[in-house]
Amino acid sequence: MQYIKRFLASFNESEEMTAAEEIVRLARESGTLDAFRSTAPASYEDTYFFFGDLASGEYHFSQDLKKLFGEPEDNPFFAVREIEKRITNEVDKRIRKAAIRALTDGAPRMVEYFRVELNGEVVWTCIRCARVHHAAKGPLYVCGSVEFISDRRILSELFTFTRCGEKLEATLSMLLSAPAGSSAAVLRMTHSTEPGREDLVNLISQRLLRHAQEPDAVICSSSGCCGALVVILRTESPECLRNFNELLSAELDHIGLPLDFFSALNQISNGGHSTSFQNRMPKVIEVLELLSKDASGSELSDTMLSLGDVLALYRAIKNNFAGFELHFQPVVSRRNRTTAGGELLIRFRTPHSNLGPHKFIPVLEKTPLAIPLGRWTFEAALSAAEELRYPECTIGFNVSPIQVDDPLYLKFIMETLKSSTQPASRFLMEITETSETIYPQNLELFLKKCREMGMRTAIDDFGTGYNSLESLLAAPFDVLKFGRSLTAKALSSEAGARLLGRLIAAAREYGAAVCVEGVETARELALLDAMEPDFYQGWYFSRPVRISVAKRFSLE
């Protein structure tokens, strides 16, 4: 079984072929993969599998794949072709056909993301296929999976960046596996900020769990989470709730806690007798909303999310990134102080949340959600370029190393441009440079394809990562953008200013244009003018503004 898990976990070139052969061998010996399905990692419960022996014509499909698409035909690409019928975007359809063509022609693997209609909603989907090809015998095996970035997957990914991620994940599993006809009771503490209160809630939860095994038990399970107690009651009846209150009072008395330890009890139906994942999710969100009222975000670091942040991001991502928008910050020419272009910056605002990009971007870039976000960003950049009708205005947009490592990201851009009047030369792809970045080995090839397409590239926030000079020497970027943190520190001393001037001169000698970001004062501008960079960007000229405001900028 380690082969199936290994195949699902990654598409490592050195392991995928052995995994494919072993999976098919095991399938042929047992006659079915159903026995293996239950041992797949919990995080893949929304994953659908298919495997095939191309030599013998034997194909194996997981039960959930059959339930989703019906009884499959004898074709190893059945699942992939069925997905095509549900694709909602013409660009995604063209990319999928190109990927299938490459796989059919002998490419060893395919990993592709696109949007499909599923149960009345648009869901981001990932298809992974690996093909074993023998030089003499031809194609031997094919295996793959269809992964839906579902409600459960979105929440699970975001929970890992919260203070109580493991408990939230356990509570989510408990709610989704609750028996039909049950209900959820959420009890919040009277004074949730007092030290040690969460430990007491966990103690109460453990004591209640002992009663779940008793005959005629009123509870199925319980969990302490975010300073509150979540309990699954056996039924929704008033009698069950009354019996639970009596049980809880007895446990509080036994521990020596006052009866008003919990200030409120909210009972939430699981939606009748339905066990449908889709029907239960609104109730799960209702529970999480109650928990978020007691989950304080005041003690969180910049790299952590509150539960309220998670719910806001969940709703946005689920609705094709509704609430995300691009703001435009102009880039100004040093020579004549005119607008030469601008950078599109992602912002996230909803009536209930105003998360800064320093918080949500690093989070999303560490999850599979980065691929859909990157594609949404370019589609939004294309739409913004249509509105900003300055023919010579270069539009910059951010690309993370994850997108650089996505083999079909540039294919997505090319196909999207075909449906637009905008030329590739109008865009500047700004690859983020951070201290945690490890650039993929195919970076040089990626930049070469960008140049062939006519699109220029830049290192964004150059100088803020450990590998800036290495990246510069390894790959030919068109533009270097010096970040605000580097600029501010350099201009704080004469020695620093001299060093910055030499870096700018070296970059220009290398052949790259230089844009200095974070220019905020007239003094900084005067110092930088003497160093002769090519462009400026910063609050001294303009803060990032909505596209509707940016349309007023003039090249004059």
C-alpha positions as CSV (number, residue, x, y, z in Angstrom):
1,M,0.0,0.0,0.0
2,Q,2.9,2.4,0.4
3,Y,3.0,2.5,-3.4
4,I,-0.5,3.9,-3.7
5,K,0.2,6.4,-1.0
6,R,3.4,7.4,-2.6
7,F,1.7,7.8,-6.0
8,L,-1.0,10.0,-4.5
9,A,1.4,12.1,-2.4
10,S,3.6,13.2,-5.2
11,F,4.6,12.6,-8.8
12,N,8.3,12.1,-8.1
13,E,10.0,11.1,-11.4
14,S,12.1,8.5,-9.7
15,E,9.1,6.7,-8.1
16,E,6.0,7.1,-10.3
17,M,6.8,4.3,-12.8
18,T,7.5,1.7,-10.1
19,A,4.4,2.8,-8.3
20,A,2.3,2.4,-11.4
21,E,3.6,-1.1,-12.2
22,E,3.2,-2.3,-8.6
23,I,-0.4,-0.9,-8.3
24,V,-1.5,-2.7,-11.4
25,R,0.2,-5.9,-10.3
26,L,-1.6,-5.8,-7.0
27,A,-4.9,-5.0,-8.7
28,R,-4.5,-8.0,-11.1
29,E,-3.7,-10.4,-8.2
30,S,-6.7,-9.3,-6.1
31,G,-9.1,-8.6,-8.9
32,T,-10.2,-5.3,-7.4
33,L,-8.8,-2.1,-5.8
34,D,-11.7,-1.7,-3.5
35,A,-9.8,-3.3,-0.6
36,F,-7.0,-0.8,-1.1
37,R,-9.4,2.2,-1.2
38,S,-10.0,2.2,2.6
39,T,-6.3,2.5,3.3
40,A,-5.7,5.7,1.3
41,P,-4.7,8.7,3.4
42,A,-7.5,10.6,5.0
43,S,-6.7,13.7,3.1
44,Y,-7.6,12.0,-0.1
45,E,-11.1,11.0,0.7
46,D,-12.3,13.3,-2.1
47,T,-10.0,11.6,-4.6
48,Y,-11.1,9.2,-7.3
49,F,-8.7,6.6,-8.7
50,F,-8.3,4.7,-12.0
51,F,-5.7,2.2,-13.1
52,G,-5.2,0.2,-16.3
53,D,-3.1,-2.6,-17.8
54,L,-2.8,-1.5,-21.4
55,A,-1.4,-4.9,-22.5
56,S,-4.2,-7.1,-21.2
57,G,-7.0,-4.5,-21.4
58,E,-7.8,-4.8,-17.7
59,Y,-8.9,-1.6,-16.1
60,H,-9.8,-0.9,-12.5
61,F,-11.9,2.1,-11.2
62,S,-12.6,3.0,-7.6
63,Q,-16.2,2.7,-6.5
64,D,-16.6,6.5,-5.9
65,L,-15.5,7.1,-9.5
66,K,-18.2,4.7,-10.8
67,K,-20.8,6.4,-8.6
68,L,-19.8,9.8,-10.0
69,F,-19.7,8.9,-13.7
70,G,-21.7,5.7,-13.9
71,E,-20.3,2.3,-15.0
72,P,-17.1,3.1,-17.0
73,E,-16.3,1.9,-20.5
74,D,-13.2,-0.2,-21.1
75,N,-10.9,2.8,-21.6
76,P,-8.1,3.9,-19.3
77,F,-8.9,7.5,-20.0
78,F,-12.6,7.1,-19.2
79,A,-12.4,9.3,-16.1
80,V,-10.5,12.1,-17.9
81,R,-12.9,12.1,-20.8
82,E,-15.9,12.2,-18.6
83,I,-14.5,15.2,-16.8
84,E,-14.3,17.1,-20.1
85,K,-18.1,17.1,-20.3
86,R,-18.2,19.1,-17.0
87,I,-15.5,21.6,-17.8
88,T,-17.0,25.1,-17.6
89,N,-14.3,27.1,-19.3
90,E,-13.2,27.0,-23.0
91,V,-9.6,27.7,-22.2
92,D,-9.5,24.8,-19.7
93,K,-11.0,22.5,-22.4
94,R,-8.2,23.4,-24.9
95,I,-5.5,22.9,-22.2
96,R,-7.0,19.5,-21.3
97,K,-7.0,18.3,-24.9
98,A,-3.3,19.4,-25.3
99,A,-2.4,17.5,-22.1
100,I,-4.2,14.3,-23.2
101,R,-2.6,14.5,-26.6
102,A,0.9,14.7,-25.1
103,L,0.1,11.8,-22.8
104,T,-1.2,9.7,-25.7
105,D,1.9,10.5,-27.6
106,G,4.1,9.1,-24.9
107,A,4.6,11.8,-22.3
108,P,5.2,10.0,-18.9
109,R,2.7,12.1,-16.8
110,M,0.1,14.8,-16.8
111,V,-0.9,17.0,-13.9
112,E,-3.7,19.5,-14.8
113,Y,-6.1,21.9,-13.0
114,F,-9.3,23.2,-14.3
115,R,-12.9,24.1,-13.3
116,V,-15.8,21.7,-13.6
117,E,-19.5,21.7,-12.8
118,L,-20.2,19.3,-10.0
119,N,-23.5,19.0,-8.1
120,G,-24.5,22.5,-9.4
121,E,-21.3,24.2,-8.3
122,V,-18.1,25.2,-10.1
123,V,-15.3,23.3,-8.4
124,W,-11.5,23.4,-9.1
125,T,-10.3,19.9,-10.1
126,C,-6.9,18.3,-10.6
127,I,-6.3,15.3,-12.8
128,R,-3.1,13.3,-12.4
129,C,-2.0,10.6,-14.8
130,A,1.1,8.6,-15.1
131,R,2.0,6.3,-18.0
132,V,4.6,3.5,-18.1
133,H,6.1,3.2,-21.6
134,H,8.5,0.5,-22.6
135,A,10.9,1.3,-25.5
136,A,10.2,-2.1,-27.2
137,K,6.8,-3.1,-25.9
138,G,5.2,0.3,-26.1
139,P,2.7,1.6,-23.5
140,L,2.2,-0.8,-20.6
141,Y,0.3,0.8,-17.7
142,V,-1.7,4.0,-16.9
143,C,-2.8,5.1,-13.5
144,G,-4.2,8.3,-12.2
145,S,-6.6,10.2,-9.9
146,V,-9.2,12.9,-10.1
147,E,-9.0,15.3,-7.1
148,F,-11.7,17.9,-6.4
149,I,-10.6,20.9,-4.4
150,S,-13.8,20.5,-2.4
151,D,-15.2,22.3,0.7
152,R,-13.5,19.8,2.9
153,R,-10.2,20.1,1.2
154,I,-10.3,24.0,1.3
155,L,-11.0,24.0,5.0
156,S,-8.4,21.3,5.8
157,E,-5.7,23.2,4.0
158,L,-6.5,26.5,5.7
159,F,-6.8,24.9,9.2
160,T,-3.1,24.1,9.1
161,F,-2.4,27.8,9.5
162,T,-4.5,28.3,12.6
163,R,-3.5,28.0,16.2
164,C,-5.7,25.0,16.8
165,G,-5.5,23.3,13.4
166,E,-5.5,19.7,14.6
167,K,-8.5,20.2,16.8
168,L,-10.4,22.0,14.0
169,E,-9.6,19.1,11.7
170,A,-10.8,16.6,14.3
171,T,-14.0,18.5,14.8
172,L,-14.6,18.8,11.1
173,S,-14.2,15.0,10.7
174,M,-16.5,14.4,13.7
175,L,-19.3,16.7,12.2
176,L,-19.1,15.1,8.8
177,S,-19.2,11.5,10.1
178,A,-22.1,12.2,12.6
179,P,-25.0,9.6,12.3
180,A,-28.1,10.5,10.4
181,G,-30.7,12.1,12.6
182,S,-28.2,13.5,15.1
183,S,-27.5,17.2,15.9
184,A,-24.5,19.2,17.0
185,A,-24.5,21.2,20.3
186,V,-22.0,24.0,20.7
187,L,-21.3,25.3,24.2
188,R,-19.2,28.4,24.6
189,M,-17.4,29.4,27.8
190,T,-18.5,32.2,30.0
191,H,-15.0,33.7,30.2
192,S,-13.1,32.2,27.4
193,T,-10.0,34.3,27.8
194,E,-9.0,33.2,31.3
195,P,-5.8,31.0,31.5
196,G,-6.4,27.3,31.6
197,R,-10.0,27.4,30.4
198,E,-9.3,25.5,27.3
199,D,-7.7,22.6,29.3
200,L,-10.8,22.4,31.3
201,V,-13.0,22.2,28.2
202,N,-10.8,19.3,26.9
203,L,-11.2,17.6,30.3
204,I,-15.0,17.9,30.1
205,S,-14.9,16.6,26.5
206,Q,-12.9,13.5,27.5
207,R,-15.3,12.7,30.4
208,L,-18.3,13.0,28.1
209,L,-16.7,10.7,25.6
210,R,-16.8,7.9,28.2
211,H,-20.6,8.1,28.2
212,A,-20.8,7.7,24.4
213,Q,-20.1,3.9,24.8
214,E,-23.0,3.4,27.2
215,P,-26.3,1.8,26.2
216,D,-28.9,4.4,25.3
217,A,-26.2,7.1,25.3
218,V,-27.4,10.6,24.5
219,I,-24.1,11.6,22.8
220,C,-22.1,10.1,20.0
221,S,-18.9,12.1,20.3
222,S,-17.4,15.3,21.6
223,S,-14.5,17.6,20.9
224,G,-12.9,20.6,22.6
225,C,-12.0,23.2,20.0
226,C,-11.2,26.9,20.1
227,G,-12.2,27.2,23.7
228,A,-15.7,25.7,23.1
229,L,-17.2,22.3,23.5
230,V,-18.8,20.6,20.4
231,V,-20.9,17.6,21.1
232,I,-22.8,15.3,18.6
233,L,-26.2,14.4,20.2
234,R,-27.8,11.1,19.3
235,T,-31.1,12.7,18.1
236,E,-32.6,16.2,17.6
237,S,-35.3,15.6,20.2
238,P,-36.0,18.0,23.2
239,E,-35.7,14.9,25.4
240,C,-32.2,14.1,24.2
241,L,-31.1,17.7,24.7
242,R,-32.6,17.7,28.2
243,N,-30.8,14.5,29.1
244,F,-27.6,15.9,27.8
245,N,-27.9,19.0,30.0
246,E,-28.4,16.8,33.0
247,L,-25.3,14.7,32.1
248,L,-23.2,17.9,31.5
249,S,-24.4,19.4,34.9
250,A,-23.3,16.2,36.6
251,E,-19.9,16.2,35.0
252,L,-19.3,19.9,35.9
253,D,-20.3,19.2,39.5
254,H,-17.9,16.2,39.6
255,I,-15.0,18.4,38.4
256,G,-16.0,21.2,40.8
257,L,-16.9,23.7,38.1
258,P,-19.9,26.1,38.3
259,L,-23.0,25.3,36.2
260,D,-22.5,28.6,34.4
261,F,-19.1,27.5,33.1
262,F,-20.7,27.6,29.7
263,S,-22.6,30.7,28.8
264,A,-24.7,29.5,25.9
265,L,-25.7,26.3,24.1
266,N,-26.6,26.3,20.4
267,Q,-28.1,23.2,18.9
268,I,-27.7,22.7,15.2
269,S,-29.6,20.2,13.1
270,N,-27.5,18.2,10.6
271,G,-30.1,18.6,8.0
272,G,-32.6,15.9,8.8
273,H,-31.6,12.3,8.0
274,S,-29.4,13.3,5.1
275,T,-25.8,11.9,5.1
276,S,-24.9,13.9,1.9
277,F,-21.6,15.7,2.2
278,Q,-23.1,18.7,0.3
279,N,-26.1,18.9,2.6
280,R,-24.1,18.8,5.7
281,M,-21.5,21.4,4.9
282,P,-23.8,24.4,5.5
283,K,-24.4,23.0,9.0
284,V,-20.7,22.5,9.5
285,I,-20.0,26.1,8.6
286,E,-22.7,27.2,11.1
287,V,-20.8,25.4,13.8
288,L,-17.5,26.9,12.8
289,E,-19.0,30.4,12.8
290,L,-20.1,29.8,16.4
291,L,-16.6,28.7,17.3
292,S,-15.0,31.7,15.6
293,K,-16.8,34.0,18.0
294,D,-14.7,32.7,20.8
295,A,-11.5,32.2,18.8
296,S,-9.4,35.3,19.4
297,G,-7.0,36.4,16.8
298,S,-5.2,39.0,18.9
299,E,-2.3,36.6,19.8
300,L,-1.7,35.3,16.3
301,S,1.5,35.9,14.4
302,D,1.6,37.2,10.9
303,T,1.9,33.7,9.6
304,M,-1.3,32.4,11.3
305,L,-5.0,32.8,10.5
306,S,-7.9,33.2,12.9
307,L,-10.9,31.0,12.4
308,G,-12.8,34.0,11.1
309,D,-10.0,34.5,8.5
310,V,-10.4,30.8,7.5
311,L,-14.1,31.1,7.0
312,A,-13.7,34.3,4.9
313,L,-11.1,32.8,2.7
314,Y,-13.2,29.6,2.4
315,R,-16.2,31.4,1.1
316,A,-14.2,33.4,-1.4
317,I,-12.3,30.4,-2.8
318,K,-15.4,28.3,-3.0
319,N,-17.0,31.1,-5.0
320,N,-14.2,31.3,-7.6
321,F,-12.2,33.8,-5.5
322,A,-15.0,36.3,-5.0
323,G,-13.8,39.1,-2.7
324,F,-10.3,38.9,-4.3
325,E,-9.5,41.9,-6.5
326,L,-6.5,43.5,-8.2
327,H,-5.3,47.0,-7.4
328,F,-3.0,49.0,-9.7
329,Q,0.2,50.8,-8.5
330,P,1.8,52.8,-11.2
331,V,5.5,52.4,-12.2
332,V,7.0,55.8,-13.1
333,S,9.9,56.5,-15.5
334,R,12.9,58.2,-13.9
335,R,13.7,60.1,-17.0
336,N,10.4,62.0,-17.6
337,R,8.2,61.1,-14.5
338,T,5.5,59.6,-16.7
339,T,3.5,56.4,-16.1
340,A,5.4,53.6,-17.9
341,G,3.3,50.8,-16.5
342,G,2.1,49.4,-13.3
343,E,2.0,46.4,-11.0
344,L,-1.3,44.5,-10.2
345,L,-1.4,43.6,-6.5
346,I,-3.9,41.1,-5.1
347,R,-6.2,42.4,-2.3
348,F,-8.9,40.6,-0.4
349,R,-11.8,42.4,1.1
350,T,-15.3,41.3,2.2
351,P,-17.9,42.8,4.5
352,H,-16.5,40.6,7.3
353,S,-12.8,40.5,6.6
354,N,-9.9,42.7,5.4
355,L,-6.9,40.4,5.4
356,G,-3.7,41.9,4.2
357,P,-1.7,40.3,1.4
358,H,1.2,39.6,3.8
359,K,-1.0,37.1,5.5
360,F,-3.1,35.3,2.9
361,I,-0.7,35.1,0.0
362,P,2.0,33.1,1.9
363,V,-0.7,30.8,3.2
364,L,-2.2,30.1,-0.2
365,E,1.1,29.7,-1.8
366,K,1.9,26.7,0.5
367,T,-1.3,24.8,-0.5
368,P,-2.7,23.3,-3.7
369,L,-4.9,26.5,-3.8
370,A,-2.0,28.4,-5.2
371,I,-2.5,26.9,-8.7
372,P,-6.2,28.1,-9.1
373,L,-5.3,31.5,-7.5
374,G,-2.4,32.0,-10.0
375,R,-4.8,31.3,-12.9
376,W,-7.5,33.6,-11.5
377,T,-4.8,36.3,-11.1
378,F,-3.8,36.2,-14.8
379,E,-7.4,36.2,-15.9
380,A,-8.0,39.2,-13.7
381,A,-4.8,40.9,-15.1
382,L,-6.1,40.3,-18.6
383,S,-9.4,41.9,-17.7
384,A,-7.6,44.9,-16.1
385,A,-5.4,45.3,-19.2
386,E,-8.5,45.6,-21.3
387,E,-9.7,48.5,-19.1
388,L,-6.3,50.2,-18.9
389,R,-6.1,51.2,-22.5
390,Y,-2.6,52.7,-22.6
391,P,-1.0,50.9,-25.5
392,E,2.5,51.4,-24.1
393,C,1.6,50.7,-20.4
394,T,3.3,47.5,-19.2
395,I,1.1,45.5,-16.8
396,G,3.0,43.5,-14.2
397,F,1.5,40.6,-12.2
398,N,2.9,38.3,-9.6
399,V,3.8,34.7,-10.2
400,S,5.0,32.4,-7.4
401,P,7.6,29.6,-7.9
402,I,4.7,27.2,-7.6
403,Q,3.3,28.5,-10.8
404,V,6.7,28.4,-12.4
405,D,6.9,24.7,-11.5
406,D,3.4,24.1,-12.9
407,P,4.1,22.4,-16.3
408,L,0.9,23.8,-17.9
409,Y,0.9,27.3,-16.5
410,L,2.4,28.9,-19.6
411,K,0.1,26.8,-21.7
412,F,-2.8,28.3,-19.7
413,I,-1.5,31.8,-20.4
414,M,-1.1,31.2,-24.1
415,E,-4.6,29.7,-24.5
416,T,-6.1,32.6,-22.4
417,L,-4.3,35.2,-24.6
418,K,-5.9,33.6,-27.7
419,S,-9.3,34.7,-26.4
420,S,-8.0,38.3,-25.8
421,T,-7.0,41.3,-27.9
422,Q,-4.0,41.9,-25.5
423,P,-0.5,40.9,-26.8
424,A,1.8,39.0,-24.5
425,S,4.4,41.8,-24.8
426,R,2.1,44.0,-22.7
427,F,2.7,41.9,-19.6
428,L,5.6,41.6,-17.2
429,M,5.6,38.4,-15.2
430,E,7.0,39.2,-11.7
431,I,8.3,36.1,-10.0
432,T,8.3,36.5,-6.2
433,E,11.6,36.4,-4.4
434,T,11.4,35.6,-0.7
435,S,13.8,34.1,1.9
436,E,11.9,30.8,1.8
437,T,12.0,30.5,-2.0
438,I,13.8,27.6,-3.7
439,Y,13.6,28.2,-7.4
440,P,12.7,25.2,-9.5
441,Q,15.4,23.7,-11.7
442,N,13.4,24.5,-14.8
443,L,13.3,28.2,-14.1
444,E,15.6,29.0,-17.1
445,L,13.4,27.0,-19.4
446,F,10.4,28.8,-18.1
447,L,11.9,32.2,-18.8
448,K,13.0,31.0,-22.2
449,K,9.4,30.1,-23.1
450,C,8.2,33.5,-21.7
451,R,10.6,35.2,-24.1
452,E,9.4,33.1,-27.0
453,M,5.9,34.1,-26.2
454,G,6.9,37.7,-26.1
455,M,6.3,38.2,-22.4
456,R,9.0,39.9,-20.2
457,T,10.0,38.7,-16.7
458,A,11.2,40.3,-13.5
459,I,12.4,39.3,-10.1
460,D,10.1,41.0,-7.6
461,D,11.5,42.2,-4.3
462,F,15.0,41.5,-5.4
463,G,17.4,41.4,-2.5
464,T,15.0,40.1,0.1
465,G,15.8,36.4,-0.4
466,Y,18.9,34.3,0.2
467,N,19.2,33.3,-3.4
468,S,18.9,36.7,-5.2
469,L,22.3,36.7,-6.8
470,E,22.1,33.0,-7.6
471,S,18.8,33.5,-9.4
472,L,20.1,36.5,-11.3
473,L,23.1,34.6,-12.6
474,A,21.2,31.4,-13.3
475,A,18.4,32.9,-15.4
476,P,18.1,36.0,-17.6
477,F,15.5,38.3,-16.2
478,D,14.5,41.5,-18.0
479,V,13.8,43.6,-14.9
480,L,15.0,43.6,-11.3
481,K,12.7,45.2,-8.8
482,F,14.4,46.2,-5.6
483,G,12.1,45.7,-2.7
484,R,11.1,48.4,-0.1
485,S,12.9,46.7,2.8
486,L,16.2,46.7,0.9
487,T,15.8,50.3,-0.3
488,A,14.8,51.7,3.1
489,K,17.8,50.0,4.8
490,A,20.3,51.1,2.2
491,L,19.2,54.7,2.2
492,S,19.5,55.0,6.0
493,S,23.3,55.4,5.8
494,E,25.9,56.7,3.3
495,A,27.6,53.3,3.1
496,G,24.3,51.6,2.4
497,A,23.4,54.1,-0.3
498,R,26.8,53.6,-2.0
499,L,26.2,49.8,-2.0
500,L,22.7,50.2,-3.4
501,G,24.1,52.4,-6.2
502,R,26.7,49.8,-7.1
503,L,24.0,47.1,-7.2
504,I,21.9,49.2,-9.5
505,A,24.9,49.8,-11.8
506,A,25.8,46.1,-11.7
507,A,22.2,45.1,-12.7
508,R,22.2,47.5,-15.6
509,E,25.6,46.1,-16.7
510,Y,24.1,42.7,-16.6
511,G,21.4,44.0,-19.1
512,A,18.4,44.2,-16.9
513,A,16.3,47.3,-16.3
514,V,16.0,48.4,-12.6
515,C,12.8,49.4,-10.8
516,V,13.1,50.6,-7.2
517,E,10.0,49.9,-5.2
518,G,8.9,51.5,-2.0
519,V,9.8,55.2,-2.8
520,E,7.9,57.2,-0.2
521,T,9.6,60.6,0.3
522,A,11.2,63.4,-1.7
523,R,14.5,62.8,0.1
524,E,14.5,59.1,-1.0
525,L,13.7,60.1,-4.6
526,A,16.5,62.7,-4.7
527,L,19.0,60.1,-3.4
528,L,17.8,57.5,-5.9
529,D,17.9,59.8,-8.9
530,A,21.7,60.1,-8.5
531,M,21.9,56.3,-8.9
532,E,20.0,56.4,-12.2
533,P,17.6,53.4,-11.9
534,D,15.1,53.1,-14.8
535,F,11.8,53.2,-12.9
536,Y,10.2,54.0,-9.6
537,Q,7.2,52.5,-7.7
538,G,5.9,53.6,-4.4
539,W,3.5,55.7,-2.3
540,Y,5.4,59.0,-3.2
541,F,3.7,58.6,-6.6
542,S,0.6,56.7,-5.8
543,R,-0.7,54.0,-3.4
544,P,-2.3,50.9,-5.0
545,V,-5.7,51.9,-6.3
546,R,-8.7,50.1,-7.8
547,I,-8.7,49.6,-11.6
548,S,-11.6,52.1,-12.0
549,V,-9.4,54.8,-10.4
550,A,-6.3,53.7,-12.3
551,K,-8.0,54.4,-15.6
552,R,-7.6,58.1,-14.8
553,F,-3.8,57.9,-14.9
554,S,-2.3,59.4,-18.0
555,L,0.9,58.9,-19.9
556,E,1.2,62.6,-20.4
